[in-house]
């Protein structure tokens, strides 16, 4: 009887040992695979966070550089500086003695004074900007009552470069305010287009063009100032609209005066969302137009652009 009990016990112990061994053999190699999966997911998340942080830091650094450059353009008035700001600006403009003509060209600054256009207290050192910051800088745009106060660039070969590159050449946002080489850099084209990102979170670059969607702001703010190494150009905002995402300079021949006139007749006489037109501004085929273009505030409206149309006052 004892032998039977002992044999039974040994048999049970052997069975249990075999089951344990079999259970271990059936387990996947490496123990608990979910731990490794969790570690991999954590690793991916950390890498993504690092990439996002680097992008945001570059964006922050670029915006601070823009702020510093804008601060350098503000004039300070002292005893050695003329009190009349228009005189300050005029002194910086190098003019050649014009040849005698029956109808001399009006002085650009005098034209502005006659129109009652205020002259900002700004001065732009283009030589320093081109040597120390970026040689592609060829102008400066300033719109009062917005934070649009930036250099204007044009890449010599890559029209999309400054859409995705900053002043220092680093890739990423916020990019730059720029024109494409479809436009000359002397501002003599019938239509010039400037592009800038709608940086919604920071409210920078061309984001504040959307302030013109408010009728009160449109009514009270009508001037865009373009500084060049040679002169100050002042444009008047005459219309705004939401426009389809087409390449304006490739789809329209603005050198054709008839087409030019028809296009801007439509701009001034059509009705649309966020559409405002300034009364009393007549656009003719001889005018010089500057169009400011940015993305819509609603990020889902990717097939549309918000445009601000301006006309040169002091030709």
FENWO-V419121 format. One record per backbone hydrogen bond with DSSP energy under -0.5 kcal/mol. NH is the residue of the N-H (numbers start at 1). CO is the residue of the C=O. E is the energy in kcal/mol with one decimal. If there is no record, write none. Layout:
<<NH & CO & E> <NH & CO & E>>
//
This chain:
<<5 & 1 & -2.1> <6 & 2 & -2.7> <7 & 3 & -2.6> <8 & 4 & -2.4> <9 & 5 & -2.5> <10 & 6 & -2.7> <11 & 7 & -2.6> <12 & 8 & -2.4> <13 & 9 & -2.6> <14 & 10 & -2.5> <15 & 11 & -2.2> <16 & 12 & -2.5> <17 & 13 & -2.4> <18 & 14 & -2.4> <19 & 15 & -2.4> <20 & 16 & -2.3> <21 & 17 & -2.4> <22 & 18 & -2.6> <23 & 19 & -2.6> <24 & 20 & -2.3> <25 & 21 & -2.4> <26 & 22 & -2.0> <27 & 23 & -0.9> <27 & 24 & -0.7> <31 & 28 & -1.2> <32 & 30 & -0.9> <33 & 31 & -0.8> <35 & 32 & -1.0> <36 & 32 & -0.8> <37 & 33 & -2.0> <38 & 34 & -2.4> <39 & 35 & -2.3> <40 & 36 & -2.3> <41 & 37 & -2.4> <42 & 38 & -2.4> <43 & 39 & -2.2> <44 & 40 & -2.4> <45 & 41 & -2.4> <46 & 42 & -2.4> <47 & 43 & -2.2> <48 & 44 & -2.4> <49 & 45 & -2.4> <50 & 46 & -2.2> <51 & 47 & -2.2> <52 & 48 & -2.5> <53 & 49 & -2.6> <54 & 50 & -2.4> <55 & 51 & -2.2> <56 & 52 & -2.6> <57 & 53 & -2.5> <58 & 54 & -2.3> <59 & 55 & -2.3> <60 & 56 & -2.7> <61 & 57 & -2.8> <62 & 58 & -2.5> <63 & 59 & -2.3> <64 & 60 & -2.1> <65 & 61 & -1.7> <66 & 62 & -2.0> <67 & 63 & -2.2> <68 & 64 & -2.2> <69 & 65 & -2.2> <70 & 66 & -2.6> <71 & 67 & -2.1> <72 & 68 & -1.2> <73 & 69 & -0.5> <73 & 70 & -1.3> <74 & 71 & -1.0> <75 & 121 & -2.1> <78 & 76 & -0.5> <81 & 78 & -1.6> <85 & 83 & -0.7> <87 & 84 & -0.6> <88 & 84 & -1.7> <89 & 85 & -2.5> <90 & 86 & -2.4> <91 & 87 & -2.2> <92 & 88 & -0.9> <92 & 89 & -1.0> <93 & 89 & -0.6> <93 & 90 & -1.0> <94 & 92 & -0.7> <95 & 93 & -0.7> <98 & 96 & -0.6> <111 & 107 & -2.4> <112 & 108 & -1.7> <113 & 109 & -2.2> <114 & 110 & -2.8> <115 & 111 & -1.8> <116 & 112 & -0.7> <116 & 113 & -0.8> <117 & 112 & -2.6> <120 & 118 & -0.6> <122 & 120 & -1.8> <123 & 73 & -3.7> <125 & 123 & -0.5> <126 & 124 & -1.2> <129 & 125 & -2.1> <130 & 126 & -2.8> <131 & 127 & -1.9> <132 & 128 & -3.0> <133 & 128 & -0.5> <133 & 129 & -2.0> <134 & 129 & -2.4> <137 & 134 & -1.6> <138 & 152 & -2.5> <139 & 152 & -1.2> <140 & 227 & -1.9> <141 & 150 & -2.9> <142 & 225 & -2.4> <143 & 148 & -2.3> <146 & 143 & -1.1> <149 & 147 & -1.2> <150 & 141 & -1.7> <152 & 139 & -3.2> <153 & 177 & -2.2> <154 & 136 & -1.2> <159 & 157 & -0.7> <161 & 158 & -1.4> <163 & 160 & -1.0> <164 & 160 & -0.7> <164 & 161 & -1.3> <166 & 170 & -2.8> <169 & 166 & -2.0> <172 & 164 & -3.0> <176 & 162 & -2.1> <177 & 151 & -0.6> <178 & 176 & -0.5> <178 & 195 & -2.0> <179 & 153 & -2.1> <183 & 180 & -2.2> <192 & 289 & -2.6> <194 & 291 & -2.7> <195 & 178 & -2.9> <196 & 293 & -1.4> <199 & 197 & -1.1> <199 & 204 & -1.2> <200 & 198 & -1.7> <203 & 199 & -2.2> <204 & 199 & -0.9> <206 & 197 & -2.2> <207 & 204 & -1.9> <209 & 206 & -1.6> <210 & 207 & -1.7> <211 & 208 & -1.3> <212 & 209 & -2.0> <213 & 210 & -1.7> <214 & 211 & -1.6> <215 & 213 & -0.5> <218 & 214 & -2.5> <219 & 215 & -2.5> <220 & 216 & -1.9> <221 & 217 & -1.6> <224 & 235 & -2.7> <225 & 142 & -2.9> <226 & 233 & -3.2> <227 & 140 & -2.8> <227 & 225 & -0.5> <228 & 231 & -2.5> <233 & 226 & -3.2> <233 & 231 & -0.5> <235 & 224 & -3.0> <236 & 311 & -2.8> <237 & 222 & -2.8> <238 & 236 & -0.5> <238 & 309 & -2.2> <239 & 309 & -1.3> <240 & 276 & -1.9> <241 & 307 & -2.0> <242 & 273 & -0.9> <243 & 241 & -0.6> <243 & 305 & -3.4> <245 & 303 & -2.3> <246 & 244 & -2.1> <248 & 246 & -1.0> <251 & 247 & -2.1> <252 & 248 & -1.1> <254 & 252 & -1.2> <256 & 253 & -1.4> <257 & 255 & -0.9> <260 & 256 & -2.9> <261 & 257 & -2.4> <262 & 258 & -2.2> <263 & 259 & -2.7> <264 & 260 & -2.1> <265 & 261 & -1.7> <266 & 262 & -1.9> <267 & 263 & -1.9> <268 & 264 & -2.0> <269 & 265 & -1.4> <270 & 266 & -1.9> <275 & 272 & -1.4> <276 & 240 & -1.1> <276 & 274 & -0.6> <278 & 238 & -2.6> <281 & 278 & -1.0> <282 & 280 & -0.7> <283 & 281 & -0.6> <284 & 282 & -0.5> <287 & 284 & -1.9> <289 & 190 & -2.9> <290 & 310 & -2.4> <291 & 192 & -3.1> <292 & 308 & -2.5> <293 & 194 & -2.7> <293 & 291 & -0.5> <294 & 306 & -1.7> <296 & 304 & -0.6> <299 & 297 & -0.8> <301 & 298 & -2.1> <302 & 300 & -1.3> <304 & 301 & -1.1> <305 & 243 & -3.3> <306 & 294 & -2.6> <307 & 241 & -2.9> <307 & 305 & -0.6> <308 & 292 & -2.2> <309 & 239 & -2.9> <309 & 307 & -0.5> <310 & 290 & -2.1> <311 & 236 & -2.2> <312 & 288 & -2.8> <313 & 234 & -3.0> <314 & 234 & -0.7> <315 & 313 & -0.8>>
//
